[in-house]
Amino acid sequence: MVSRGRVVITAAFVGLGLGMLGLVYYASLDNPQLEKVQLDLVDVKVLENNSVDKRATLEITFLVTNPSEKTVTISNISYELFVNDKDVGNGQYSTEDIAMPGRAGVYAGKSVEIPTKFSLVYTDQIANEYSIITNGEQASYKAKGIMSVESAWSIVEKPFEVTFG
């Protein structure tokens, strides 16, 4: 015969499990809204050029557009930068170490520019592209990567590929 205590404990665990499943389901209801958020590459400029160390600091500006009805934040943008279809390195924008209430919100129906610094290091493989960038010559830029879009209840990792110039 099963003891009454065992039945109560089993029922409690079943209830807890169902409650957790309900929370996961509720959180996933935001995902279609988060998937609507769009990212564009709107500017690339040289902030600093160190010709001695053969390094340049670029400012990469992304435009985040939120056509959804939810306020979101962008906690991370990880990307590869291409110049004239040549991979020149990886960059990242991150606010993951900032609590969500402290991050800039992208409100429903609005757009926000997100500038981030990119360290360009000269190598023989990208000598031509490095020269084009640091001399301010016309170039075609492409950023390809993943951005993390968050609401209060959910997070979506969204791939992107955007161009400028």
Buried (B, 14 or more C-beta within 10 A) or exposed (E): EEEEEEEEEEEEEEEEEEEEEEEEEEBEEBBEBBEBBBBBBBBBEBEEBEEEEBBBEBBBBBBBBBEBEBBBBBBBBBBBBBBBEBBBBEBEBEBEEEEEEEBEBBEEEEBBEBEBEBEBEBEEEBEEBBEBBBEEEEBEBBBBBEBBBBBEBBBBEBEBEBEBE
